[in-house]
């Protein structure tokens, strides 16, 4: 296993959180979102994930392991999610 590298991703307005996580993990691994072999639905309930920050006014942190990464989602001061990916490849 290689060194841990950090990558941050801020979803665009209206971008589903599950899509943003897939994009962030792909970018952290220097892959295209469609080209990666990992499927978010294998590890995460995407409907539940999308609903967590839907109102964009929550103050929370969510962390989970996915595709040799640690994904941490926090809300900024406006309640918008920021995704931190720690790649363990």
Secondary structure, DSSP 4 states (H G I P E B T S, - for coil): ----EEEEEEPPTT--HHHHHHHHHHHHTT--TTT-S--GGGTS-HHHHHHHTTTS----EEEEEETTEEEEEEE-TTS-EEEEEEE--
